Amino acid sequence: MNLQEYLHTTFPGMVLKPSLYLQWPTGIHFGLAQGMYQFIKNDELNLPMFDVVYHQTLSIFNDLFSEDDELVLVTNVYQRKKANGGTKPFKVYKNSVKSKKMIYQIQLETLPYVFDEEEEADEYYTAQYHLTCRKQDVHYRQLIKAACNEDFPLKPKFRKEKGMYYPDVFFINVTKSAIFFIYDDRGCEVIAADKETLRPLYEKYFEWLYEYNREEMKALFA
C-alpha cells in the first residue's frame, strides 16, 4: 500500500511521530502502571511494574487488533545524513516477522526529520519502513515489550543509533482506521478516524487513562 497516501487521506495533516494524540482530535492517552516506579531499593529494577506495563499494552493491542484486520507495521529510524552505511531497522523486523519471505516486502521511504529541533533538521532524516501484514504474521508481544523496555537494560530491546532516539514503532489498523503507539514504559496512545472505534477501549480501560488528559477524554466521549 502507499502509506503516505493512506495517512494523508485518513489522518490529514498528521505526521507519524510520537504524541499522536496532540495532533489528532480523536485519541486516547493511557498512563501505564500508574503509581508504580521503575526502581526499588538499591536502584534495582521493579520487574513487577514492567509486568503490569506489558499486560496493559498487550490488552489494549489485542482489543484493538483482531486476527482479520489489515495491519501496517511502521518503523521510524532516525539517521544522521552523513553517517556511513544505511539504516538498520532489520533487527525490528528480523526478530519479529514470522515468515522470512515477508522481509522482502518491507518498503522504505526517506522523509524529513520529524521532530521540531531546528538545529537538527538539516543534520538528520527519517528512514520510514513499513510492512503490510496481519496480527498473526508478527511476534507482536516481542515488539510491544521492546517498546516498553527501551530506556532500561531489559530484553527484548530496540537498537538505537549513537546519539539518536530509539526507533519508533507504530501499529496501524487499516481496517479500523486506527493507530497504536507505545512511547515507552510510561504510556501509550491510540488515535482513530472515528471516536466510536475507541469507545470500547475508553470504557474498558477508563482507570488507565492518563491523569492529566482524563477530563479532556471524558469530554470527547460524553
N, C-alpha and C positions, 0 to 999 in steps of 0.2 A: 504494500500500500504506500501511497505518498503521504508520509507522516505530516509534513508541513502543511499540506493542503487540508488534511483532516483536522489538524489543530486550528487552522485559520477559519475553517467552516464551523467547527463545533464549539471552539472556545476563542472567538475572535478577540484579538488584542492581548491575549495572554502569552507569556513566554514560559517555556517549560524549564522552570528553575525552582529552588526552594521558596517557601512562603506562597504557595499557590493560592491559599485562602485569602491572602491580601490582594490578589489580582482579580479574583473572581467572586461575584456576589453570592453564589450558591455553594457553600462549602462547610465542612466541619473540621474543627481543630481539636484533636484529642491530646490530653496530657497522659503520659504513661507512668504507671507506678507512682502516682501522686502520693506524697507524704513519706516516700521511701527514698533512701540515699544510696549512691553508688558505692560508698565505702563504709566499713565498720571500723572497729578499733585497729590500731596499728596499720592504717591505710590498706587493710585487707578488702578485696572486692566483696561487695554484698551480693553474692550469687543468687540468693532467693529473689532479690529485686529484679535481676535480669530475667529470671524465670517468669515473673509477673509480666514484664515487658514483652517477652516472647509470646506469652499466652494472649495478651491483649491484641498485639498486632496481627497474629495469626487468626484470631477470632474475627477481627474486622475484615481481613482479607478474604477469609472463607465465606463470610456472609455477603461480600460484595461480588465475588467471582464464583460463578458456577462452572461446572465441567464443560458446558456447551458454549460459554461466552468466548468471543474472539478477544484475545489478549495481545497487546503490543508491549514488549519489554524494552524499555528505553534506558540507555546509559549515557549520561553526560560525563565525558572525560575532559578535564581542564588542562590544557597543554601550553607550554611555552613555545612561541613561534620559532625560536631559534634553537630549539632542543634537537639533539641528534637522535635519529631514529623516529619511528612512528609512535602513535599512542598504543597503549596496552590495555584494551578492555577485555581481552580474551580470558583472563582469569575469571571475570564475572560470568562469562558465557560457557567457557570450557568446563567449569566445575558445576554448572547449574543446568545446562541443557542436556536432556536425557539422550537425545539422538544426535550423534556427532555429525550426521549429514546436515542437520539444521544449522550448524556453524556456518556453512557456506551460503546460507540465506540471510545472514546478517548484512544490513545495509548501513552505510556511513554517510553522514553529511557533515561538512565543515561549516560551522556557524560562528558568528561574532561571539566574543566573550559575554556571558550572560549576566555577570554581576556589574554593579554600578561604580566600582572603583575606577575613576577615570585614568589614574596613573598606571593601571594595569591593562586597560583596554587595548592599548597598542602593542602590548607585550605578549598577551595570551589570546587563545581562541578556544572555542568549544568544539570538540570532536563528539558528535552525537551518533551513537549506534542504536539501531533498533531491529527487533526480530518479532515477526508476527507468528503467533503460536496459540496454544491452548494451555490452560492451567496445568493439565496433566503432562505437558511436554517439558516442564521445568521443575527443578528442585526448589520450589518457591520457599519452603521452610528455611533452607540454607541461605537463600538471598535475603530473606527478611531478618534472620538472625545477624547476618553480616552487616546489614544497615544499622541494626541496633548496637552492634559491637564497635563501631568504627573508632571511637575515642579510647578504647580500652584494650589491654593485652588478652583478648579472648578470640577464639576461633568459632566459626569462620569469620573472615575479615577481608575487606576490600583493600587492595593496594592503592596507594596514592603516590603521585609524582612528587619529587622533592620540592618542598616549599609550597605545595599547592593544596587545594581542597581534595578530600576524598571524592571518588566518583559518586555521582548521584544517580540512583536507580528509581525509575518511575514505572508503575504498573498501570497501563491504560486499558480500560474495559471498553472496547469499541462497541460492543453490543449494547451496553447500558450508558454509553457516553459519560464515563466517569474516570477519574484519575486518582490513584492511591500513591502516597509518597511518605516514607519514613525519613525524617531528617536526622534523628539519632535516638538514643535511649530515652530522651525527654519527651518526644512527641511525634505525632504523625498527622497527616491531613488527607481529607478526601474532598474532591470537588466533583460536581456533576452539572450537566446541561440543564437538568430538571431536578428541582429540590425534592420531588417525590421519590426519586431514586434513593435519596439519602435519608428519608424519613425513618425507614426501619432501623438504620444504624443509630440515628438520633434517639429514637425511643428505647432501643435495647441497651445502648451504652451511654445513657444520659449521665450517669455518675462519672464517666471517664472524660466528659467534656473539659477542655482546658479552662481553668478557673477564670482567667481574665477575658475570655471570649464568651462565657456562658450566657450572659444576658443578651448579647448580640445574636447568639444562636437560638435562644428562646424566641426572640422576636421573629427570626426567619421562619421558624416552624409553627408559629402561633396560628 
